[in-house]
Amino acid sequence: MIRPATPADAEAVARVQLASWRAAYAHLFSAGQFDQYPLDRRADFWRRYRPLVAEIDGEVVGFASVGSADDKDADGELFAIYVRPEQWGSGVGRALIQAAEERLRELGHASAVLWVYDDNPRARRFYEAAGWRTDGQRRPYEFLGAAHPVVRYAKTL
């Protein structure tokens, strides 16, 4: 089930994000770098910016966050989509990205962008399978004390 998050979901959302970061970005960051981002800091963030959440048997197993794009040349943006690693390949991500795109349309966006690490082939395949395409934009992205290039994907909604 996909639904809007409540403040009570913030810690579960943060747990999903941190677990997914550790699994998806282990080749980009050390365990020590991940330790710089404590659970309570992420939970505080998700109390303020409530995403859509995916639940299985009452447990939050994924989430997606959307809104108006930060980039001046873009309309909407998929800011984040994460699924617990043990749910990768289960269809939760597909359901979340479809719900996120629908939410963007509900917010009045006709197109959207997202940014993904260039060296994240699994995520890039996932976005491409959902119809997203690179648009030529690329930049360094500083996170956890390291800079890695990110590429922008776009999609007409």
N, C-alpha and C positions, 0 to 999 in steps of 0.2 A: 504494500500500500504506500502510495506517495501522498504526502500531506504537508501543509505549512508547519514549520517548526514552532514550538512554544519556548518561552524562556527555560522551562524545565528540561528541554532537550539539549541545552547548550553543552553540558559536559559530555553527553553521548556523541554529539557532533564533533566536539574537540577530540575525543578518543578515536573516532573514525579517521579524522584528518591526520592525527599524529601517527597512527598505525599505517595509514596509506603512504604518508611521506617516507617513513622508514623503509617500507618495502619498495616503493617506486623510485626513490631517489638515493638508494644506498650506494650507487656508483658515483654519485655527485657530492655527497656529504658524508662525514664521519658520524659515528654514534654520538661522539662528544658534541658535535655541532647541533644535532637534533636535541640534545639535552638542554641547550640554551633556550629552548622554547617550551616552557612548562605548561602542563595541562590547564592550570587555572587561568593563565594568560589567554590561551585559545578559547576557553569557555567564556571568559568575559567578552571577548570579541563576538562570539556567536549569540550571546544574550542581546547584544545591540543590533546585529545584522542577521536576521532570522532567515535561514535558507528553506528550501523544500527538503524534506527528509523522506527516505525510503525505510520502511519498517518491515521486518519479518518476525512474526510471532511476538509483536510488541517491542522488539529490539531495533533501535536505529542502526542500520547497516550501511547507510550511504546518505549523501546529501548533495545538493547543487544550489549555487547562489548566482542570481542574475540581477541585472538592473541596467540603468543607462550607462553607456560606455564612458570610460575615462579618456579615451582617445578622441580628439576633436573631429577626426575624419570618420568616425564610426557612430552607429546608432545605439544598439543595445550591446550588452556584453555578458558572456558566460564567465563569471569571475572564478568559480571553483566548482569542481565536481570530483567527489572522492567516494570510494566504496571500500569497505573493509577488504583486505587482501584475500581472505578466505571466500569472499563472494565474487571475486573477479571471474568473469566468464559465465556467470549465472543468469545474466539478463537484467540484473539490478541497474547496472550502468546505462543500458539501453533505455530502460523505463525512465530513469532519472533525466537523461538528456532530452527525451521526448517531452517530459513534463516541463523541463526548463525552457525548451523552445516554445511550448504552449504558453508558459507564463510570460515570456518575452513578448509574444504576440498580444496577450491580454493587456500588457503594459503599454501597448501601442507601437512597438518596435517592428519594423519591416525587415530588418537585417541585424546581424550581430557578429561580433568578433570574440575571439578568445586568444589567450597567450599560453604557450606550452614550451617547456624546455626543448630545445633542438635535439638534445640527446635523451629523448624519452620515446623510443620507438613504439612501445606498447600503447601509450596514450595517443600518439599520432595516428596509429592504425585505427584505434577506436573512433577518433574524430572523423577520419576519412570515411570509415564505414557508415557514419551517421550523416554523410553528405557535406562535411566541412572541407574547405580547401585553403591552402596557404595563399596569402595575398601579396607576398613579396616583402612584407615588413619584418624586420629583425632588429634586435637590440640586446645589449647585455642586461642581465637582471641580477641585482645584488640581493642575496638572501643568506642568512646564517654565516655571514662573514666571507662569502665567496660569490664571485660573479660568474654566471654561466649564460650563454646566449639563449634567448627565447625567440620563437617565431610566431607570427600571428596567422590565425585561421579566420575565415569569414564564411558566412552563410546567409543567403536570402531566406527569410522565414515565410 
